[in-house]
Amino acid sequence: MRAVICRAWGAVDDLKVEEVDAPAPAADEVLIDVRASAVNYADSLMVAGTYQTRPPFPFSPGLETAGVVTRCGAGVTRFKPGDRVMATLGWGGLAEQAVAKERETFAIPDRMSFDEAGAFPIAYISSDVAIRWQGRLEAGETLLVLGAAGGVGLTAVEIGRAMGARVIAGASTPEKLAVAEAHGADALVNYATENLTERVMALTGDRGADVCFDPVGGALAEAALSALGWGGRMLLVGFVGGVQQIPANRLLVKNRSALGCSLRHYRMHAPDKLRRSVEALFAWYREGRLEPCISHRLPLERSVEAIRLLTDRKAHGKVVVLLRPAGD
């Protein structure tokens, strides 16, 4: 099979498409004939050797995929060859075939295309477990979303609306804010030209937001923390702008919380909560309340470009690598 291969820690530009042996599924795994795989910021970290997972060389990056089951391990009971599935992966999605754990594989809803399915698992499930189980967002509360046109940020906007919250979307350009508004944001903040804290306080009548979804970090984190009201919950989802520094005294004085949110650990420690999140997400998709946003679709040979679109912040929503033409 063809796969994007990493043979040493370094830049994504060093990745090459090579012919390699196809993987074989273990007893609790399925082998997927890949149709589409989305790229993520974490792919660049993994290739650089700075991600929490360091696969043995050689490996293919890619944390999510969608396609058709072609073989099942001896212990698999939920799937059979020919089933349309999406899956979260440890790595290996940027390849013509990938293996996934049965427990991390999900049947694709009937009307969902393969490119949408390839873009669905990491962003939507990560956002939902963060907002639902860590943030405990309730209907009528205010959700502030940073990086609101990004892969996870845009899904957080949609999930917040689906949960009945008022959603304030923050982004750095009018174009990105327009994307967030089209996906359901109630109010907008351009934090490149506006004071984030002052704008959120004005929009909430000085009450502050109840929950902040922060996949950005860096300098924005302090302003976002100040924009939280009493009892506010800050969800630390990523740090593409730098690791957030949260002073403990700022949490204490207003009874705030700062909560780390990792899908990887929900898969290991709270699979029942993860399953309930997936069920809710699929129900919302069937109702038309979730609309996966894919700004770029590229072939396997352009996987480096796909990852660069994310790391250079030139994409909104998701970037998908197609192993076959869309619709096949």
C-alpha positions in Angstrom: 0.0 0.0 0.0 1.0 3.7 -0.3 1.5 5.6 3.0 3.0 8.9 4.2 6.1 7.7 6.1 8.1 9.3 8.9 11.6 7.7 9.4 13.1 10.2 11.8 12.0 13.1 14.1 11.9 16.3 12.2 9.8 18.7 10.1 6.7 17.6 8.2 8.5 18.6 5.0 10.6 15.4 5.4 7.6 13.1 5.1 7.5 11.0 1.9 4.8 8.8 0.3 6.2 5.3 0.1 5.2 1.8 -0.8 5.0 -0.3 2.4 3.5 -3.5 3.7 -0.2 -3.2 4.6 -0.9 -3.6 8.4 -2.7 -6.7 9.8 -5.4 -6.3 12.5 -4.9 -7.8 15.9 -7.7 -9.7 17.7 -9.4 -6.5 18.8 -8.8 -4.4 15.7 -10.4 -3.8 12.3 -8.5 -3.2 9.0 -9.9 -0.2 7.2 -9.6 0.5 3.4 -9.2 4.2 3.8 -11.2 6.7 1.9 -10.5 9.9 3.8 -8.3 11.0 6.7 -8.2 14.5 8.2 -4.9 16.0 9.4 -4.5 17.6 12.8 -2.0 20.0 14.5 -0.9 17.0 16.6 0.5 15.3 13.4 3.2 18.0 13.2 4.1 17.5 16.9 4.2 13.7 16.4 6.5 13.9 13.4 8.7 16.3 15.4 8.9 13.9 18.3 7.3 16.3 20.8 3.8 14.7 21.0 2.7 12.6 24.0 2.8 9.6 21.7 6.1 8.6 20.0 5.5 5.7 17.6 8.3 3.4 16.5 9.9 4.1 13.2 8.9 4.0 10.4 5.3 5.1 11.0 2.6 7.1 9.2 1.0 10.0 11.0 -2.8 10.5 11.0 -5.0 10.4 14.1 -8.4 9.8 12.4 -9.8 8.1 9.3 -12.8 6.8 7.5 -13.4 4.0 5.1 -14.6 0.5 4.6 -13.8 -2.5 6.9 -11.9 -5.0 4.9 -10.8 -7.5 7.6 -11.7 -8.1 11.3 -9.6 -9.4 14.1 -10.7 -12.7 15.7 -12.3 -10.9 18.7 -14.3 -8.3 16.8 -18.1 -8.6 17.1 -19.4 -5.1 16.2 -18.2 -4.9 12.6 -17.9 -7.0 9.5 -16.2 -6.5 6.1 -18.0 -4.0 4.0 -19.1 -1.8 6.9 -18.6 2.0 6.5 -16.7 3.3 9.5 -14.8 6.2 11.0 -12.2 5.7 13.7 -9.7 7.5 16.0 -6.2 6.2 15.8 -2.9 6.3 17.7 -1.3 7.0 14.3 -1.4 5.5 10.8 -4.3 7.4 9.1 -2.3 8.8 6.2 -2.2 5.6 4.3 -4.3 3.5 2.0 -5.1 1.1 4.8 -5.2 1.6 8.6 -5.9 -0.5 11.7 -8.1 0.7 14.4 -9.3 -0.6 17.8 -12.8 -1.9 17.7 -13.7 0.3 20.7 -12.5 3.4 18.9 -14.3 2.6 15.6 -17.8 3.9 14.9 -20.4 3.2 12.1 -20.8 6.1 9.8 -24.3 7.6 9.8 -26.2 6.8 6.6 -26.1 10.2 4.9 -22.6 11.2 5.9 -19.9 11.2 3.2 -16.5 9.6 3.6 -14.8 13.0 3.6 -17.1 14.3 6.3 -16.6 11.1 8.3 -12.8 11.5 7.9 -13.1 14.9 9.4 -15.5 14.0 12.2 -14.0 12.0 15.0 -11.1 14.0 16.5 -12.7 17.5 16.4 -16.3 16.7 17.3 -15.6 14.1 19.9 -12.8 16.1 21.5 -15.0 19.2 21.7 -18.0 17.3 23.0 -16.3 15.5 25.9 -14.6 18.7 26.9 -17.8 20.8 26.9 -20.2 18.1 28.2 -18.1 16.3 30.8 -15.4 18.8 31.8 -17.2 22.1 31.2 -20.6 20.8 32.3 -22.2 23.4 30.0 -25.9 24.0 30.6 -28.6 25.4 28.4 -28.8 29.2 28.9 -25.2 29.6 29.8 -22.6 31.5 27.8 -19.8 29.7 26.0 -16.8 31.6 24.8 -14.9 29.8 22.0 -11.4 30.9 21.0 -10.0 29.9 17.6 -13.6 29.5 16.6 -13.0 28.9 12.9 -10.4 26.1 13.5 -10.9 22.4 13.4 -12.0 21.9 17.0 -13.2 25.5 17.6 -15.8 25.4 14.9 -17.2 22.1 16.3 -17.4 23.7 19.7 -19.5 26.5 18.3 -22.0 24.0 16.9 -22.0 21.9 20.0 -22.6 24.9 22.2 -25.6 25.9 20.2 -26.9 22.3 20.1 -26.7 22.3 23.9 -28.7 25.5 24.2 -26.0 27.9 25.2 -25.3 31.4 23.9 -22.1 31.2 21.9 -19.5 34.0 21.6 -17.0 33.2 18.9 -13.5 34.6 19.0 -11.2 34.7 16.0 -8.5 36.8 14.4 -10.0 37.9 11.1 -13.4 38.9 9.7 -13.3 35.9 7.3 -12.9 33.5 10.2 -15.6 35.1 12.2 -17.9 34.9 9.2 -17.4 31.1 9.2 -18.1 30.9 12.9 -21.3 33.0 12.5 -22.4 30.7 9.6 -22.1 27.7 12.0 -24.3 29.3 14.7 -22.3 31.8 16.8 -24.5 34.3 18.5 -21.9 37.0 18.9 -18.4 37.7 17.6 -15.1 39.0 18.9 -12.1 39.9 16.7 -9.3 39.5 19.2 -6.8 40.9 16.8 -8.5 44.3 16.8 -10.7 44.2 20.0 -9.9 43.8 23.7 -11.2 40.2 24.3 -12.0 40.7 28.0 -13.8 44.1 27.5 -15.8 42.8 24.5 -17.0 39.6 26.3 -17.9 41.6 29.4 -19.9 44.0 27.3 -21.7 41.2 25.5 -22.6 39.6 28.9 -23.6 42.7 30.8 -20.4 42.5 32.9 -21.4 39.0 34.1 -18.7 37.2 32.1 -18.8 33.9 30.2 -19.6 30.6 32.0 -17.3 28.4 30.0 -14.3 29.2 27.8 -13.2 26.7 25.2 -9.5 27.4 24.6 -7.6 25.5 21.9 -5.2 28.4 21.4 -3.5 29.3 24.6 -0.6 31.8 24.6 -1.4 35.5 25.2 -5.1 35.0 24.7 -5.4 32.8 27.8 -5.0 35.6 30.4 -7.6 37.7 28.6 -10.0 34.8 28.3 -9.6 34.0 32.0 -10.5 37.6 32.9 -13.6 37.2 30.7 -14.9 34.3 32.9 -17.5 35.2 35.5 -18.0 33.7 39.0 -17.8 29.9 38.8 -16.4 30.0 35.2 -14.8 27.0 33.7 -11.8 27.3 31.4 -11.3 24.3 29.1 -7.7 23.8 28.1 -8.0 22.0 24.8 -4.8 22.9 23.0 -1.9 25.4 22.8 -1.1 26.2 19.2 -0.3 29.8 20.4 1.7 28.7 23.5 1.1 26.8 26.7 -1.5 28.5 28.9 -0.2 29.9 32.2 -3.0 29.9 34.8 -2.3 31.8 38.1 -3.9 29.9 41.0 -5.0 33.1 42.7 -7.1 34.1 39.6 -9.0 30.9 40.0 -9.5 31.2 43.7 -11.0 34.7 43.9 -13.9 34.0 41.5 -14.3 30.3 42.2 -13.1 29.5 38.6 -11.8 26.2 37.3 -9.1 25.4 34.7 -9.6 21.9 33.3 -7.4 19.9 30.9 -9.3 18.1 28.2 -7.8 15.1 26.3 -9.8 12.8 24.1 -7.0 10.2 24.4 -7.6 9.8 28.1 -11.4 9.6 27.8 -10.8 6.6 25.4 -8.8 5.0 28.2 -10.5 6.0 31.4 -14.1 6.9 30.5 -15.2 4.9 27.5 -18.9 5.0 28.5 -18.9 8.8 28.6 -17.1 8.8 25.2 -19.8 6.5 23.8 -22.6 8.8 25.1 -20.9 11.8 23.5 -20.7 9.9 20.1 -24.4 9.0 20.3 -25.4 12.6 21.0 -23.2 13.9 18.1 -24.6 11.4 15.6 -28.1 12.3 16.7 -27.4 16.0 16.1 -25.8 15.2 12.8 -28.9 13.3 11.6 -31.1 16.3 12.7 -28.9 18.7 10.6 -27.6 20.5 13.6 -23.9 19.7 12.9 -22.4 20.5 9.5 -18.7 19.4 9.2 -16.7 22.2 7.6 -13.9 21.1 5.2 -11.9 24.0 3.7 -9.4 21.8 1.8 -9.4 18.4 0.2 -6.1 17.1 -1.0 -4.7 13.8 -2.4 -2.2 11.7 -0.4 0.7 13.0 -2.3 0.0 16.5 -0.9 -0.3 15.5 2.8 2.7 17.7 3.8 0.8 20.7 2.3 -2.3 19.6 4.2 -0.5 19.6 7.5 1.1 22.9 6.7 -2.2 24.5 6.0 -3.0 23.9 9.6 0.3 24.8 11.2 0.4 28.0 9.2 -3.2 28.8 10.1 -4.3 29.1 6.5 -7.3 26.8 6.9 -10.7 27.0 8.6 -12.6 23.9 9.7 -10.8 20.7 8.7 -8.3 19.7 6.0 -8.9 16.2 4.6 -6.6 13.9 2.7 -8.6 11.9 0.1 -7.4 8.4 -0.8 -10.1 8.2 -3.5 -12.1 11.0 -5.2 -14.9 12.4 -3.0 -18.1 10.3 -3.3 -16.3 7.0 -4.2 
